[in-house]
Amino acid sequence: MSTQRQIEANRRNAAKSTGPTSVEGKAVSRMNAIRSGIHADSAIIIGEDPEALAQLAETFYHDHQPQTAMERALLDNIIRDAWLLTRFFRIDAEIIDYEIEGALYKKEDNQAGRAFIDSSTHQIRLQRRIDATRRSLIQAFKEFQRLQAERLAQPAAQPQPPAQPFDVTAVSSTPNGQIGFVPQFPPQAPESVAGHRPPATSHQPPATSHRPPATSHRPPATAPQCTIEVA
C-alpha cells in the first residue's frame, strides 16, 4: 500500500507533465482523443505533416459522428484513402520534378512535357493506385451512409416505467379454517329474490334414439296333426 509521502510525490510528478511536445507526439495524442484506428506514426512518410493527418481525421469525425465500431472502422478507411490520394497527387508532381532535374533538356518551356513522356510507365502505375483508392473511398463511404441510415431509422427505445413496490396489504387473506379445504359438492345458487326467479336452464342431454333392432328369428310353426279313427 502506498504511503502518504509516495502519494504526494506522484501528484507532484503528474502536475509537472505537460503532455507530448513534438509534432508527432501531439498528432498521436489527437488521434487517440478521437478514438480513431489510424496511427499517425505509421501512416506518415518522409515529407508529410502528421498534424495535417490528425486535422483531417478530426474533421471527418466531427462531420459524420460515427456511433458504432463498424461506422468508426469505415470512417477510418475513408480517412486513410483520402490521405493516400493526397500523397499520390504529391508523388505525381515529384515524378515530374525528378525527371526534369535528372535530364538535360534543351528548352525550358517543355521540360514538364518531356519529363511526363519519360516517366509514362511510372505515371501509369501511379494512376492505377489512384483509381483503386478512389473506388475504395467511394465504396466505404456508401457503406458508411447505409449503416448510419439504418441506425437513424430505428425507433428510439421507450423508457420503461419504474416498477411499483409490492403492497402486501392488497393480498386477500384466507380464513384459517378454509386453508386446504376443497368442497366436495359445487356451491348452490343463491335463493332468488321475491318476484325474480332465475330462468330455467334448458340444457338437457338429447335423447338417444339408438335402439337395438328387433330380431325376426322365430321358430317355425308346426302343422296340426290329424288322427283318423278306424271303425
Backbone torsions as a table, in degrees:
resi	resn	phi	psi	omega
1	MET	NA	135.0	-177.7
2	SER	-70.7	141.6	177.6
3	THR	-82.7	170.1	179.9
4	GLN	-64.5	-33.8	178.6
5	ARG	-67.1	-39.8	178.2
6	GLN	-67.4	-38.0	178.8
7	ILE	-63.9	-42.8	179.2
8	GLU	-66.6	-35.7	177.8
9	ALA	-66.3	-39.2	177.8
10	ASN	-64.9	-37.4	178.3
11	ARG	-66.0	-39.9	179.0
12	ARG	-66.8	-39.1	178.7
13	ASN	-67.6	-37.3	178.9
14	ALA	-67.7	-33.9	179.1
15	ALA	-68.8	-27.9	179.9
16	LYS	-77.9	-20.2	-177.7
17	SER	-73.8	126.6	179.6
18	THR	-111.9	8.2	179.5
19	GLY	84.9	-174.8	-178.3
20	PRO	-66.9	144.7	-179.1
21	THR	-110.3	-24.5	-179.4
22	SER	-79.9	163.6	179.1
23	VAL	-64.9	-41.5	179.5
24	GLU	-64.8	-41.8	-179.6
25	GLY	-65.3	-40.7	178.0
26	LYS	-65.4	-36.7	178.9
27	ALA	-65.8	-42.0	178.3
28	VAL	-63.2	-41.0	179.9
29	SER	-64.2	-38.6	178.6
30	ARG	-68.5	-37.0	178.0
31	MET	-65.8	-37.0	177.4
32	ASN	-67.6	-32.9	-178.1
33	ALA	-67.0	-31.5	179.8
34	ILE	-95.6	7.1	175.8
35	ARG	56.8	40.8	178.4
36	SER	-88.5	150.9	177.6
37	GLY	-85.5	0.8	179.2
38	ILE	-87.5	129.9	180.0
39	HIS	-101.0	121.0	-175.7
40	ALA	-64.9	-31.4	-176.7
41	ASP	-74.2	-23.8	-179.0
42	SER	-101.3	-15.1	-178.9
43	ALA	-95.8	1.7	-175.7
44	ILE	-110.6	135.1	173.3
45	ILE	-113.8	176.3	-177.4
46	ILE	-62.5	132.2	179.5
47	GLY	97.0	-4.4	-179.8
48	GLU	-106.2	154.2	-176.2
49	ASP	-100.6	113.8	178.4
50	PRO	-63.5	-28.1	177.8
51	GLU	-66.5	-32.2	178.2
52	ALA	-68.0	-37.8	176.6
53	LEU	-66.6	-41.1	178.0
54	ALA	-63.9	-39.4	178.0
55	GLN	-66.3	-38.2	178.3
56	LEU	-64.1	-45.8	179.5
57	ALA	-64.6	-40.5	180.0
58	GLU	-64.7	-37.2	178.7
59	THR	-66.5	-44.0	179.1
60	PHE	-63.2	-43.1	-179.6
61	TYR	-67.0	-35.8	179.7
62	HIS	-70.3	-35.8	-176.4
63	ASP	-78.0	-33.5	-170.9
64	HIS	-110.1	-18.7	172.6
65	GLN	50.6	66.5	177.5
66	PRO	-67.7	143.4	-176.1
67	GLN	-116.0	-23.1	-177.6
68	THR	-115.0	168.8	180.0
69	ALA	-65.1	-39.6	178.9
70	MET	-67.0	-38.6	177.2
71	GLU	-63.8	-40.4	178.6
72	ARG	-66.9	-38.1	179.2
73	ALA	-65.3	-43.2	178.5
74	LEU	-65.8	-39.2	178.8
75	LEU	-67.0	-34.5	175.1
76	ASP	-63.4	-39.1	176.7
77	ASN	-64.3	-38.2	178.4
78	ILE	-64.7	-43.5	179.0
79	ILE	-63.4	-42.5	-179.5
80	ARG	-64.1	-42.2	178.7
81	ASP	-66.8	-39.2	177.6
82	ALA	-63.2	-37.8	178.2
83	TRP	-68.9	-37.7	178.2
84	LEU	-65.9	-38.9	178.0
85	LEU	-62.3	-40.2	175.8
86	THR	-61.5	-39.8	178.7
87	ARG	-66.4	-42.7	-178.0
88	PHE	-65.1	-36.7	177.7
89	PHE	-65.7	-36.5	177.0
90	ARG	-68.8	-38.8	178.5
91	ILE	-64.2	-37.0	178.7
92	ASP	-59.1	-42.5	178.6
93	ALA	-69.8	-37.1	-178.8
94	GLU	-68.6	-29.7	176.9
95	ILE	-63.5	-44.1	178.6
96	ILE	-63.9	-44.3	179.0
97	ASP	-61.8	-38.1	-179.3
98	TYR	-64.0	-41.8	-179.7
99	GLU	-68.5	-38.4	-179.7
100	ILE	-66.5	-42.4	-178.2
101	GLU	-72.0	-28.6	-177.5
102	GLY	-88.9	-13.3	-178.0
103	ALA	-114.7	154.9	178.6
104	LEU	-106.4	96.2	178.9
105	TYR	-90.9	143.3	-178.1
106	LYS	-74.0	-39.4	-178.3
107	LYS	-109.8	134.2	-177.8
108	GLU	-80.5	-20.7	-175.2
109	ASP	-77.0	-13.5	179.1
110	ASN	-123.0	26.2	-179.1
111	GLN	-66.9	-37.9	-179.4
112	ALA	-66.1	-39.3	178.7
113	GLY	-65.6	-44.9	177.8
114	ARG	-63.2	-38.7	179.4
115	ALA	-66.3	-36.2	178.6
116	PHE	-67.5	-39.6	178.7
117	ILE	-65.1	-41.7	-177.9
118	ASP	-71.2	-23.0	-178.9
119	SER	-110.0	26.0	-175.7
120	SER	-62.2	-36.2	179.5
121	THR	-63.7	-43.1	178.2
122	HIS	-68.6	-35.4	179.2
123	GLN	-65.5	-38.1	178.5
124	ILE	-65.1	-43.7	178.3
125	ARG	-62.5	-40.8	179.9
126	LEU	-67.1	-38.7	-179.8
127	GLN	-65.3	-33.7	175.6
128	ARG	-62.7	-42.0	177.2
129	ARG	-64.5	-39.0	179.7
130	ILE	-65.3	-44.9	-179.1
131	ASP	-64.0	-43.0	179.9
132	ALA	-64.8	-38.4	179.4
133	THR	-68.4	-37.6	177.7
134	ARG	-64.7	-43.1	178.7
135	ARG	-62.9	-40.3	178.3
136	SER	-63.5	-40.8	179.8
137	LEU	-65.0	-45.0	-178.6
138	ILE	-65.3	-41.9	180.0
139	GLN	-64.7	-43.0	179.4
140	ALA	-65.6	-37.2	-179.3
141	PHE	-69.6	-38.5	176.8
142	LYS	-63.6	-42.9	178.8
143	GLU	-66.0	-37.8	177.7
144	PHE	-63.1	-43.7	178.4
145	GLN	-64.3	-37.4	179.7
146	ARG	-65.0	-43.9	179.6
147	LEU	-64.3	-42.0	179.1
148	GLN	-65.5	-38.2	178.8
149	ALA	-65.4	-40.3	177.8
150	GLU	-65.3	-39.5	-179.3
151	ARG	-68.4	-41.4	-179.6
152	LEU	-71.7	-24.4	-179.9
153	ALA	-78.7	-16.7	179.7
154	GLN	-70.9	137.8	179.5
155	PRO	-67.2	145.4	179.1
156	ALA	-69.0	141.6	-179.6
157	ALA	-67.8	128.0	179.5
158	GLN	-76.8	135.2	179.2
159	PRO	-67.5	135.8	179.0
160	GLN	-78.6	139.2	177.6
161	PRO	-66.6	148.8	-179.3
162	PRO	-65.8	145.9	-179.6
163	ALA	-68.0	135.3	179.4
164	GLN	-80.2	142.7	178.4
165	PRO	-66.9	147.7	-178.1
166	PHE	-77.2	123.8	-178.2
167	ASP	-95.7	108.2	-178.3
168	VAL	-72.7	-21.3	-179.1
169	THR	-76.1	-15.4	-178.4
170	ALA	-83.5	-5.8	-178.6
171	VAL	-80.4	126.6	179.7
172	SER	-69.5	134.1	-179.5
173	SER	-92.6	152.2	-180.0
174	THR	-112.3	133.0	177.9
175	PRO	-56.1	147.0	-177.0
176	ASN	-63.2	-31.5	-176.9
177	GLY	-73.1	-14.9	-177.2
178	GLN	-105.5	7.2	179.2
179	ILE	-69.2	123.3	178.7
180	GLY	77.7	4.4	-177.7
181	PHE	-87.1	128.2	177.8
182	VAL	-118.2	116.6	-179.0
183	PRO	-66.1	139.7	179.7
184	GLN	-81.7	-26.7	-179.9
185	PHE	-118.0	145.5	179.2
186	PRO	-65.8	148.1	-179.8
187	PRO	-64.7	141.3	179.4
188	GLN	-80.7	153.6	-179.6
189	ALA	-70.1	146.5	-179.9
190	PRO	-65.3	150.1	179.7
191	GLU	-62.8	143.1	-176.6
192	SER	-75.1	150.7	177.7
193	VAL	-74.9	152.2	-177.4
194	ALA	-57.5	128.1	179.0
195	GLY	87.9	-9.6	-178.4
196	HIS	-127.2	102.6	178.3
197	ARG	-106.0	141.6	178.3
198	PRO	-67.7	141.2	-179.9
199	PRO	-61.2	141.1	179.6
200	ALA	-70.5	137.8	179.6
201	THR	-82.1	134.9	-178.5
202	SER	-106.3	17.8	-179.8
203	HIS	-84.2	93.2	176.6
204	GLN	-117.0	146.8	179.8
205	PRO	-66.9	135.4	-179.6
206	PRO	-62.8	143.7	179.1
207	ALA	-70.3	134.1	179.8
208	THR	-81.4	132.1	-179.2
209	SER	-105.0	16.2	-179.2
210	HIS	-87.3	101.8	176.8
211	ARG	-113.0	145.6	-179.9
212	PRO	-68.2	137.1	-178.7
213	PRO	-63.8	143.3	179.1
214	ALA	-69.2	132.9	-179.8
215	THR	-81.0	134.7	-179.5
216	SER	-104.7	16.2	-179.9
217	HIS	-85.9	102.7	177.7
218	ARG	-116.2	149.6	178.9
219	PRO	-69.7	144.3	-177.1
220	PRO	-66.7	141.9	179.6
221	ALA	-72.4	135.3	179.4
222	THR	-85.9	137.0	-179.6
223	ALA	-70.7	143.8	-179.4
224	PRO	-69.4	140.5	-177.5
225	GLN	-94.0	133.7	179.3
226	CYS	-105.9	133.1	178.3
227	THR	-105.7	133.4	-179.2
228	ILE	-110.8	123.9	177.6
229	GLU	-93.0	138.0	-179.7
230	VAL	-102.4	126.3	-179.5
231	ALA	-75.3	NA	NA
